[in-house]
């Protein structure tokens, strides 16, 4: 039963991620068309006694639509390139420490062995491995735009608090993100959001220039205001879609992790420990850089984070996909997360 639930979530995640990504692309095209329409449509009186007629300058429409799409695409590409694809570089920027070949720490040795074993089971090359030494909670992340540039990091808390099977399941979850190119997808969405935010800047320029222009100034100002509103709305919707994509990719990575290890119970066990720590009131020493990268983490950094902007599904739902018999009430979990589960169901 757990396997069927797990693979069903995996299949649904693939379909919903494709749908959400398609909707995002459609929204970018829709914004380009709306702005081009505002710029190219005019009311032209034929005679004094006739009502105004709508005239469309189709050449201008095409030019404006291509210009808007070009601004979004070029800015997005620049953002993607500037973010880079080197997972090791990203891991270091988030405060992770590179694991050296020679170490006397048995927890690090176990971690290295697990990474090599999971790589073999997943038929993938082993990525660079890192540790977030100052993080006492249980968490992990993967970074890198491709498997050959990938890196995995786990918190010191994960090394201490998880048994071997649970740590292997968490590592396998991050391997799944690498294989499914989730980091590359996330960088693309971030780039598109950045491109939409540039429209806000362009809109402000047009609005101010339209206010100073005597000829056609009103229409230019109106176009500027429309671009500002559409840019902000598009970026906001993009962030909602980014969070939705991230939630679905977490389900997919959970399913793949269980497939790589053949042990869904260990992954469920790791998630239960995370929930237990969060609900016990343990506060993690999360620095600002890690907070900004919360979409990359194995689990949500705060139990209070929920709703449309949450980058992770509720822990209860993730656990029940792996262990349908799990009852949060019997485990003493507060009703806040249970209410979130009921609301999403």
C-alpha positions as CSV (number, residue, x, y, z in Angstrom):
1,X,0.0,0.0,0.0
2,X,2.8,2.4,0.9
3,X,4.6,1.7,-2.4
4,X,1.4,2.3,-4.4
5,X,0.8,5.6,-2.6
6,X,4.5,6.6,-3.0
7,X,4.6,5.9,-6.8
8,X,1.2,7.6,-7.3
9,X,2.6,10.8,-5.7
10,X,5.6,10.4,-8.0
11,X,3.5,10.2,-11.1
12,X,1.2,13.1,-10.0
13,X,4.3,15.2,-9.2
14,X,5.6,14.8,-12.8
15,X,2.3,15.7,-14.3
16,X,1.6,18.7,-12.0
17,X,5.2,20.0,-12.4
18,X,4.7,20.0,-16.2
19,X,1.3,21.7,-15.9
20,X,2.6,24.4,-13.6
21,X,5.6,25.1,-15.7
22,X,3.4,25.3,-18.8
23,X,1.1,27.8,-17.0
24,X,4.1,29.9,-16.1
25,X,5.3,30.1,-19.7
26,X,1.7,30.9,-20.8
27,X,1.5,33.8,-18.3
28,X,4.7,35.3,-19.7
29,X,3.3,35.1,-23.2
30,X,0.0,36.6,-22.0
31,X,1.8,39.5,-20.4
32,X,3.6,40.2,-23.7
33,X,0.4,40.1,-25.7
34,X,-1.5,42.4,-23.2
35,X,1.3,45.0,-23.2
36,X,1.5,44.9,-27.0
37,X,-2.2,45.4,-27.3
38,X,-2.1,48.5,-25.1
39,X,0.7,49.9,-27.3
40,X,-0.8,49.1,-30.7
41,X,-4.6,49.7,-30.3
42,X,-5.9,53.2,-31.0
43,X,-9.3,54.9,-31.3
44,X,-9.6,56.7,-34.7
45,X,-12.6,58.9,-35.6
46,X,-13.5,58.5,-39.3
47,X,-15.7,61.6,-39.4
48,X,-17.0,64.1,-37.0
49,X,-20.4,62.4,-36.8
50,X,-19.1,58.8,-36.6
51,X,-18.2,57.0,-33.5
52,X,-14.6,56.1,-32.9
53,X,-13.2,53.0,-34.5
54,X,-10.7,50.6,-33.1
55,X,-7.5,50.5,-35.2
56,X,-4.7,48.0,-34.5
57,X,-1.2,48.7,-35.7
58,X,-0.2,45.0,-36.2
59,X,3.4,45.8,-37.0
60,X,3.7,47.7,-33.7
61,X,1.9,44.9,-31.9
62,X,4.5,42.4,-33.1
63,X,7.5,44.7,-32.3
64,X,6.2,45.4,-28.8
65,X,5.3,41.8,-28.1
66,X,8.8,40.6,-29.2
67,X,10.4,43.4,-27.2
68,X,8.6,42.5,-24.0
69,X,9.3,38.8,-24.5
70,X,12.9,39.6,-25.3
71,X,13.4,41.7,-22.2
72,X,12.0,38.9,-20.0
73,X,14.0,36.2,-21.8
74,X,17.3,38.0,-21.9
75,X,17.1,39.2,-18.3
76,X,16.1,35.7,-17.2
77,X,19.0,34.2,-19.1
78,X,21.4,36.7,-17.5
79,X,20.1,35.8,-14.0
80,X,20.4,32.1,-14.7
81,X,24.0,32.4,-16.0
82,X,25.0,34.7,-13.0
83,X,23.6,32.1,-10.5
84,X,26.0,29.6,-12.0
85,X,25.8,25.8,-12.0
86,X,28.6,24.8,-9.7
87,X,27.0,23.0,-6.7
88,X,30.2,23.2,-4.6
89,X,30.3,27.0,-5.0
90,X,26.6,27.2,-3.9
91,X,27.2,24.9,-1.0
92,X,30.1,27.1,0.3
93,X,28.1,30.3,-0.2
94,X,25.5,28.8,2.2
95,X,28.1,28.1,4.9
96,X,28.7,24.4,4.2
97,X,32.2,22.9,4.8
98,X,33.8,20.6,2.3
99,X,34.4,17.1,3.6
100,X,38.1,16.2,3.2
101,X,39.3,12.7,2.2
102,X,41.1,12.2,5.4
103,X,39.0,12.5,8.6
104,X,38.9,10.9,12.0
105,X,35.2,11.7,12.5
106,X,33.2,8.4,12.4
107,X,30.0,10.3,11.5
108,X,31.7,11.8,8.4
109,X,33.1,8.4,7.5
110,X,29.7,6.9,7.7
111,X,28.3,9.8,5.6
112,X,30.9,9.3,2.9
113,X,30.2,5.6,2.7
114,X,26.5,6.2,2.4
115,X,27.0,8.7,-0.4
116,X,29.1,6.1,-2.3
117,X,26.5,3.4,-1.7
118,X,23.6,5.5,-2.8
119,X,25.5,6.6,-5.9
120,X,26.0,3.0,-6.8
121,X,22.4,2.1,-6.2
122,X,21.2,5.1,-8.2
123,X,23.7,4.4,-11.0
124,X,25.1,7.9,-10.7
125,X,28.4,9.5,-10.0
126,X,29.1,10.5,-6.4
127,X,28.7,14.3,-6.0
128,X,30.9,16.6,-3.8
129,X,29.8,16.3,-0.2
130,X,29.5,19.0,2.4
131,X,28.4,19.5,6.0
132,X,26.5,22.4,7.6
133,X,28.5,22.2,10.9
134,X,26.5,24.9,12.8
135,X,23.0,23.5,12.1
136,X,21.8,21.3,14.9
137,X,18.5,20.4,13.2
138,X,17.9,17.6,10.6
139,X,18.2,18.9,7.0
140,X,20.0,18.6,3.8
141,X,20.2,20.1,0.3
142,X,21.5,19.4,-3.2
143,X,23.0,22.1,-5.5
144,X,24.3,22.1,-9.1
145,X,22.8,22.5,-12.5
146,X,23.9,19.0,-13.7
147,X,25.1,15.7,-12.1
148,X,28.7,16.4,-12.9
149,X,28.6,19.7,-11.1
150,X,26.4,18.5,-8.2
151,X,27.0,18.8,-4.5
152,X,25.2,17.5,-1.5
153,X,25.2,18.9,2.0
154,X,23.7,17.6,5.3
155,X,23.5,19.3,8.7
156,X,25.5,18.2,11.6
157,X,22.2,17.5,13.3
158,X,21.4,15.0,10.6
159,X,24.7,13.2,11.1
160,X,24.1,13.0,14.9
161,X,20.3,12.3,15.1
162,X,19.6,10.0,12.1
163,X,20.5,6.3,12.1
164,X,22.3,4.8,9.1
165,X,19.1,3.9,7.2
166,X,17.5,7.3,7.7
167,X,20.6,9.2,6.7
168,X,20.8,7.0,3.5
169,X,17.2,7.8,2.7
170,X,17.8,11.6,3.1
171,X,20.9,11.4,0.9
172,X,19.0,9.4,-1.7
173,X,16.3,12.1,-1.7
174,X,19.0,14.6,-2.6
175,X,20.3,12.3,-5.3
176,X,16.8,12.3,-6.7
177,X,16.8,16.1,-7.0
178,X,20.1,15.9,-8.8
179,X,19.0,13.2,-11.3
180,X,15.6,15.0,-11.9
181,X,17.5,18.2,-12.5
182,X,15.3,20.0,-10.0
183,X,18.0,22.6,-9.2
184,X,18.2,23.5,-12.9
185,X,14.4,23.8,-13.0
186,X,14.5,26.0,-10.0
187,X,17.2,28.3,-11.4
188,X,15.1,28.7,-14.6
189,X,12.0,29.7,-12.6
190,X,14.0,32.2,-10.5
191,X,15.4,33.6,-13.7
192,X,11.8,34.1,-15.2
193,X,10.7,35.8,-12.0
194,X,13.7,38.1,-12.2
195,X,12.8,38.9,-15.8
196,X,9.2,39.7,-14.8
197,X,10.5,42.0,-12.1
198,X,12.5,44.0,-14.7
199,X,9.1,44.9,-16.3
200,X,8.5,46.9,-13.1
201,X,11.6,49.0,-13.7
202,X,10.6,49.5,-17.4
203,X,7.1,50.4,-16.5
204,X,8.3,53.1,-14.1
205,X,10.5,54.6,-16.8
206,X,7.6,54.7,-19.2
207,X,5.2,56.1,-16.6
208,X,7.5,59.0,-15.8
209,X,8.4,59.7,-19.4
210,X,4.7,59.7,-20.4
211,X,4.0,62.2,-17.7
212,X,6.5,64.6,-19.2
213,X,5.5,64.1,-22.8
214,X,2.8,66.3,-24.4
215,X,2.1,64.1,-27.5
216,X,0.7,60.7,-26.6
217,X,1.9,61.1,-23.0
218,X,-1.3,59.7,-21.5
219,X,-1.1,56.5,-23.5
220,X,2.6,56.0,-22.7
221,X,1.9,56.6,-19.0
222,X,-1.0,54.2,-19.1
223,X,1.2,51.5,-20.7
224,X,3.8,52.2,-18.0
225,X,1.3,51.6,-15.3
226,X,0.0,48.5,-17.0
227,X,3.6,47.1,-17.3
228,X,4.2,47.8,-13.6
229,X,1.1,46.0,-12.5
230,X,1.6,43.1,-14.9
231,X,5.2,42.7,-13.9
232,X,4.4,42.7,-10.2
233,X,1.4,40.3,-10.7
234,X,3.5,38.0,-12.9
235,X,6.4,37.9,-10.4
236,X,4.0,37.2,-7.5
237,X,2.3,34.4,-9.5
238,X,5.7,33.1,-10.4
239,X,6.7,32.8,-6.8
240,X,3.5,30.9,-6.1
241,X,4.1,28.6,-9.0
242,X,7.8,28.2,-7.9
243,X,6.6,27.1,-4.5
244,X,4.0,24.7,-6.0
245,X,6.7,23.2,-8.3
246,X,9.0,22.8,-5.4
247,X,6.3,21.0,-3.3
248,X,5.6,18.5,-6.2
249,X,9.3,17.9,-6.7
250,X,9.6,17.0,-3.0
251,X,7.0,14.2,-3.5
252,X,8.9,13.0,-6.5
253,X,12.2,13.0,-4.7
254,X,10.6,11.1,-1.8
255,X,9.3,8.5,-4.2
256,X,12.7,8.1,-5.9
257,X,14.6,8.0,-2.6
258,X,12.5,5.0,-1.5
259,X,13.1,3.4,-4.9
260,X,16.9,3.9,-4.7
261,X,17.2,2.5,-1.1
262,X,14.2,0.1,-1.2
263,X,13.4,1.4,2.3
264,X,10.5,3.9,2.5
265,X,10.3,3.3,6.3
266,X,13.7,4.9,6.9
267,X,12.7,8.0,4.9
268,X,9.4,8.2,6.9
269,X,11.5,7.8,10.1
270,X,13.7,10.7,9.2
271,X,10.6,12.9,8.5
272,X,9.1,11.8,11.8
273,X,12.2,12.9,13.6
274,X,12.2,16.3,11.9
275,X,8.5,16.7,12.9
276,X,9.3,15.7,16.5
277,X,12.1,18.3,16.7
278,X,10.0,21.0,15.2
279,X,7.1,20.4,17.5
280,X,9.3,20.1,20.5
281,X,10.1,23.8,20.1
282,X,13.7,23.3,19.0
283,X,15.0,26.4,17.2
284,X,17.6,26.0,14.5
285,X,20.5,28.5,14.2
286,X,19.5,29.3,10.6
287,X,21.4,32.1,9.0
288,X,20.1,34.5,6.4
289,X,21.7,32.8,3.4
290,X,20.1,29.4,4.4
291,X,16.7,31.1,4.9
292,X,16.9,32.4,1.3
293,X,17.6,28.9,0.0
294,X,14.8,27.2,2.0
295,X,13.3,25.9,-1.3
296,X,16.5,23.8,-1.7
297,X,16.3,22.1,1.7
298,X,15.1,18.6,2.5
299,X,12.5,19.9,4.9
300,X,10.9,23.3,5.6
301,X,13.0,25.4,7.9
302,X,9.9,26.5,10.0
303,X,6.8,24.5,10.9
304,X,4.9,27.8,10.7
305,X,5.6,28.1,7.0
306,X,2.5,26.9,5.1
307,X,0.0,27.8,2.4
308,X,0.6,28.9,-1.2
309,X,4.1,30.2,-0.5
310,X,5.3,27.1,1.3
311,X,8.1,25.3,-0.7
312,X,7.4,21.9,1.0
313,X,4.3,19.8,1.5
314,X,3.2,19.3,5.1
315,X,5.3,16.7,6.9
316,X,2.2,14.7,7.7
317,X,1.3,14.3,4.0
318,X,4.9,13.3,3.1
319,X,5.0,10.7,5.9
320,X,1.6,9.3,5.1
321,X,2.6,8.9,1.4
322,X,5.4,6.6,2.7
323,X,3.5,5.2,5.8
324,X,-0.3,5.4,5.3
325,X,-0.8,4.1,8.9
326,X,0.9,7.2,10.4
327,X,-1.5,9.1,12.8
328,X,-0.2,12.5,13.8
329,X,-2.6,12.7,16.8
330,X,-1.1,9.5,18.3
331,X,2.3,11.1,18.0
332,X,1.4,14.2,19.9
333,X,1.8,16.6,16.9
334,X,-0.1,19.9,17.4
335,X,-3.3,20.4,15.5
336,X,-1.8,23.3,13.4
337,X,-0.1,21.1,10.8
338,X,-3.0,18.6,10.9
339,X,-5.4,21.5,10.0
340,X,-3.1,22.3,7.1
341,X,-3.3,18.8,5.8
342,X,-7.1,18.8,6.1
343,X,-7.3,22.1,4.3
344,X,-5.1,20.8,1.4
345,X,-6.9,17.4,1.1
